[in-house]
Amino acid sequence: MLCVHELFHSIQGEGPFSGRPAVFLRLSGCVKPYCSFCDTSEALEKGKEFSEEKVLDEILSYKTSLVVITGGEPFLQWQTGLQDLESSLMDQGLEVQYESSGRAGIPENVQGKVVLSPKPGQWPSPEISKRAFALKPLMEEDPEPVLTAIQETGFPPEKIWLMALGASREEQLQRMPLLWETCRKHGYHFCPRLHILVHDRKKGV
């Protein structure tokens, strides 16, 4: 069984898969202490239980090639249904991308592409980070802490999508000029958060 907060069809708004239509599966549950700036706090603990077969049928009904599995922290449910769901999705020829903070680890046998979004002050170990397909960290008003943390991971610039902290359109636009210059200077991908720019604080889009 999987504890699900929501499942919907949209467009990936962040990172290396940005702009692609996708089915989003948001699993419930996260790792304490919770982030004070969390923009999906409703998914931290609540959710409804569904069988892996039910979730699979719902995903397949959208006829989309990319499935984004996020949270909360999705890998908390790796042993209770997520691993089986991943296998079923890949058997159907679908591409699986995970959004993870890394705080619950990254399973060694994961087959989907893990886009690691470490939170300020809560970066996972290099041993966990190296299993990720790409790094998508948040930059606060002072870029130095995140730049130092990136360097410690050893990730090459072409595997890094840097984005601005902020859950509203206003916050994103305000912080984009510094983000732009930081990415230009260090060779990182500039990562706008498209869903926020288009929909502001609206959920489920």
Protein Blocks (a to p, Z undefined) as FASTA:
>chain_A
ZZdfbdcddddfehjkgoiacdddddedidddddfklcblmlmmgccdddfklmmmmmmm
nopabdcddedjfklmmmnommmmmmmmmmnopacddddehlnopafkbcbdcdddddeh
iaccfklmmmpmbdcddddfblklmmmmmmmnopafklcccddedjbfklmmmmmmmmmm
mmmmnopacdddfklmmnomaghZZ
